[in-house]
Amino acid sequence: MDVEEIVLITLIIGASAALLLNRKRRWWVRPWIEQRETNSQGNSNLLHNELAVLDKENYKNFIRMDEDTFNDLLKLIENDIQKQDTKFRNAISAKDRLSVTLRYLATGESYKSLSFSFRMGQSTIAGIIPEVCIAIYNNLKNQYLKMPTTTQEWLKIANEFEERWNLPHVLGALDGKHVVIKAPANEGSSYFNYKHTHSIVLLALVDANYSFLYVDVGRNGKISDGGVYKNSSLAAAIETNKLNFPEERPLPAGTKPVPYVIVADAAFPLSRHILKPFPFRNMTWQQRIFNYRLSRARRVVENAFGILTNRFRVLLNIISLDPSKAQTLTLACIVLHNFLRTRSPNGYDVKEQNIDRRFTFKYTLSRQAGNRSTASALDNRNEFVQYVNGIGAVEWQNDLA
């Protein structure tokens, strides 16, 4: 190719680029989006002008809360999500921003699907949802995601576990799940977990009534499962006695002082304040009874995860957001869960036997290997074994163990 041909090709490319740059856009906003405020067929109108008046049950199903609760939540976050109108166009209202976000959390619909149903641009929705999730978490976390800080608060939780789940000295149930995300760009295998998917880890401590007391979200799925708890602020606070756990005291009818504990499954290390089951091989009958009774108390955290994902089914899908935004989305679901339980504890509850087990996180944590429990931790567990097979026995445990 000679010089003249090169010059000619360059001129053609330059002229084509100039034409593209100077070409007027067909529209600034697509006509069907521009009619959002005047057209009566979008989801915002369906929700607030039809379902709110004609079908309150399906209003609640649509965004997982009733109209009064929606309005109260809107008041809490409105200042953080409202945008200013301009002389060219009106901003999307705070009500519509919250509505599309709650619908996304409730269903996990794609941004493209929400774009058509709410008459908003897809890129606009992609900006709205993370922003609203941040506002929800920031405005609710201090009141609706609080770790107990006094001995009296912990004793209240322990009493509720004993009354509801028949196991004393329990301060919470601990478990972790993998929240599956789309493979982040330029992250290599950092978020690639043992189930061959990309994920972030959700570690949660739950009280006897399915409310979350503590969560640690965002560690990449490649971290070993034991390392998730070991590296959490919860483990550090327990080790340094910053949580004001109650002092050791004997179990009912016992004589040896026993620490108050958090119940967990085999993925976590047995320690002074972590109570886990016996390995399933070569168990005695008394150990089988203990494992059943421990599992019954520990199941409260599994039930909380089931309720959470049944309400916010976005957590059942592969979340196509970067890890930091997926973390914020998960935290928003957690505080909304606690917020809704506080607002309507009976209407938001689900009986244990009626929880649909299909609606829970796809992957739990794997068992941690290489833990060597201390003699005192083993002795403490044996105290619980004696209790559930003695004074603390219930009439139905032999039929279910």
N, C-alpha and C positions, 0 to 999 in steps of 0.2 A: 504494500500500500504506500503510494507516494504522499508527499507533503500536501498537495492540493486536495486529495481525497480526505485526508485527516482533518484539514481545515473545514471542508464542506460538512463532514459528519458532525464536527463540533458546533458549527452554526445551526445545523438542523436540531440538534439536541437542545441548544440554548433557546431557539425559537419555540420549541415544544414546551419547554419549562416555563417560558414567559407566558405562553397562552394559558397554561394551567393555573398559574398564579393570578393572572388578570381575569380569569373567568369568574363571573359572579356566581355566588352560591345560589342554588335553587330556592333555599329557604333558610332562615336563621333558626327557626324551630319548626319541626315537622307539623303539618296542619292538624293531625289527629292528637298530637301532644298539646298543641296550643289551645285546643278546645277542652282541656281538662276541667277548667273552672266553669264552663258553660254547658258541657255535655253531661247528661244524666246517666251515662252508662258505665262509668269507671268504677273501680272498686272502692274508692273513697266515698263516692255517693252511695253505693250499695251498703257500705258499712254504717255510715253515720246518719243517712237520711232514710234508709229503708229498714235494715236489720235492727237498728237501735229503737225503731218505733214498732215494727211489725213482728220481729222474731228475736227476742233478747237472748234466747238460748243459743241460736246460731251466731249472734253477735259475739257472744263469749267464746264460742268454738273457733270463730274466724281469727281472733287475735289473742285468745287464751285469757281474757279478762272481761268483766262487765263494763258498761259505759261509765259508771261512777269511778271505778278503779282506773280506767283509762284516763279520765279527766284529771284525777288526782296525780297520776304519774306525769301527765302532760304539764301540770303546774310546776312540778318539781324540776323538770328539765327544760322547760320552754325557753328560758333565757339563754341557754347554751346551744340551742339548735335553730332558733329563729333567725332568718336572714332578712336583710333590708330589700325592699322593692327598689327598682331603678326606673328611670324614665322610659326605658326600652321595654321592660316586662316586669310582671309581678313575681316575687319570689315564691317558691313552694312553701306553703304554710307549715308551721311546726306540727300541727295536727296531722297533715298528710305525711310529713317526714316520719313521725312516730308510727303512723298506721302501716306504712310500707315496711318499716323495720320489724315491727311485731309480726306482720304476716310472713316475712322472710324467716324469722326465728321459729315461728309456729310450723312452717311447712318445709323450709329448705328449698323453695322454688328457685329456679335460676333467675338471674337478673333480667334475662331476655323475656322470660314469662311475666315477671313482675312489671317490666316496662310496658307491655301491651295492656295488662289488666289495670294498672294504675295510671296509664297515660303519662309516663315520665320517661325521659331518655335513659338508656341503659347505663351510660357513663355517669349520669346524674345519680342514679340509684347506687352505683358503685361508690360514689362519694358520700351519699347520705347514710348508708347503713353503718359503716365503721364509726362515723362521727356520732350518730345517735347511740350506738352501743357504748362508746366512751362516756357520753353524758349520763346514760342510765347507770353505769357502774360507779362513776364518780359521785353521783348524787344519792345513791342508795347504800353504798358500801358501809358507811360509818354507822348507820342504824340497822341495816339488815344483814350484815356479815360481820358479826362481832364475836371474837373469842372471849370467853369468860376470863375475868381478871381477878376475881376474889374467890376465896375458899367457899363462901356461901353459894356463889353461883355454880361452882362445880358440884357441891353437895346436892343442889337442886336437881342437876342432871343425873347424878348417881341415884337419887331417890326415884326419878322417873324410869330409869332403866330397871331398877329392882321391881317397881310396881307393874310396869308394862311388859317387861321381858324376863322377869324372874331371875335376874342375876345381879348381885350387889357389887359395890365397889367399881362400877363401870362409868367412865367419864366420856365415852364416845366410841363410835365404830369407825374404823379407818380402812380405806381401800383406794385403789388407783385404777384409772382407765386410760386407754389411748384414744385421743380425739384425732380421727384420720383427716389429713390435709393433703392438698395437691403438692407434689414434689416442688419445693422451693427452688428457684433459679439460682445457680452458682453456689449451692450448698453441698453439692456432692452427696454423700451418704449420711450426712449428719443426722437427719430426721428419719432414717430408714430403720425400722424396728424389727424385732424378731419374727413378726408375722409378715414380713416382706411388704410392708406398706410404709408410707411416710406419716408421721404423727407427732403430736405434742402430748405430753402426759398431764393428766388431771389427777392430783392427789387430794383426797377430801376426808375431813373428819365431820361426822354427823351425830346429832343428838338423838334421843330416844323418840323424837317426834318428827323425824325426817327432815329436819332443818340443818343446813350446812353451818358449821361453826368455823371452819378453816378450810381454805383451798390453796393449793400451790399449782399454778397452771403455766405451761409454756416450755418446760424442759423438753429437749428433743427426745424423740422416741428411741434413739440409739443408746441413751444412758441405761446402764443396768438397772433392773427394777429395784434392787435393794438400795442402789445409789440414789434413787429418787427421794426416798424417805430420809436416808442418811444425810443428804445435802440440803434438806428442807429447813426452813426457819422453825418449823414445829419441832423437829428433832433437836435442834440447838437449844430451843427454849426449854424443852423437857430436861435435857442434860444439865442445864445451868439453873434449873429450878426457878425459872422466871414466871411460871404460869400460876403459882400459888395453889398447886394441887393440895388437897387435904392431907393431913399427916396420916401415917400408917395407923391402922387399927385392926383388930381381929374381925374376921367375918362373923356373921351371926352364930352364936353358940361356940365360936372358936376361942382360942387362947393366944395364938401367935399373931403378932401384928403383921398385916399384909398391906402392901401399897395399893393405892387406887390405880386402875389400869385402863388402857384403851384396848378394845378387842379388835383383832385383825386376823387375816388368813395366813396361809403358809408362805405368801410372798414376802412377809415382813419378819424381822428378827425377833426372837423371844428375848425380852429384856425386863428390867425392873418394872417398867410402866407399859410394856406391850405384851398382851396375852394372846397367844396363838394356839392352834390345835396341835394334837399329837400327830406324828406321821401315821398314815393309814395302815401300815404294815405291822403285824404282831401286836395289836392293841389288846389290852384287857377290856372286859366288859365295862368296868368303871371308867376307863379312858374313853370308850365309845360314848358313854352317857355324857361325859364332859364335853366331848367334841360336838355332840348334838346340841347341848345347852349353850355352848359358846357360839355355835353357828346360828342359833336362833336369835341371840342378841346381836351378832355381827351382821345378820341379814338386813338390819335396818338401813345400813349404808347402801346395800344393793337395791333395796326398795326405793331409797331416795334417788338413786341413779335412774331407776325405772320410771318414777314419777317425772323426774326432770326431762328425760328424753321423750316420754309420752307427750309432754306439753310442748317441748321445743325440739321438733324433729329435725331441725337443721343439724343437730348433733349426731344424727344417724347417718348422715351423708358424708361424702368426701367434701370437705370445705375448701373451696377454691380461692383461698386467701393466703397471704403470706403469714408466717407463724405469729408475728406480733398482732396482726388483726384477728387471726383465729383465736388467739389468747384473749383479746378484749371481748370478742363475741361470746366465748365460753363464760367469762366472768359476768357478762351482762345476763346470761341465762341463769347463772347461779343466784345473783342478787334478786332477779325477778321471781325466781322460785321461792326464796325466803319472803319476799315482799308479798306475794300472793298468799302464802301460807299464813302470814300475819293478818292479812286483810280478811280472808275467809277460810279459817283452818278446817272447817267441816266440808265446805264446798270444794276445796282444793285437795282434800285427802283422798287416798285410794286404799281400800282395804287390802291387806297383804295378799290374801288369796286371790284377789281380783286384778293384781298388777299383770299386765300383758308382758310376758317375758321377751316377746319379740322386740319390744321397744326399749332396748337398753344398749349401752355401748357395745360395739362389736368385739372389742378386745380388752381383756383385763390384763393386769400385770402378771408376769410369769413368776414362778417360784424362785426365791433367792437361794443360791447355793453357797456353801462355805461358811455358814454362821455357826459359831460355837457359843452356846448359851452358857451363862454363868450358873454356878451352883445355886445362888440365891434366887435367880429367875426360875429355875427348875423347881425349887422348894415352894416358891409362891404359887406356881401352877398346881402343884400337888395339894396345896391348901384348898384351891377351888375344886379339885377333883373330890376331895373329902366332903366338901360342902354340898355339891350337887348330888352326891350319893348318900348323903346323910340328912342333916336337918333341913337342907334346902331342896330335897327331892320333891318332884311333882308327880302326880299319879299317872300322867300320860307319857312320861319320858321313856319308860321301858318299851312301849309300843312303837315309838318313832325312832329310837336310836339305831 
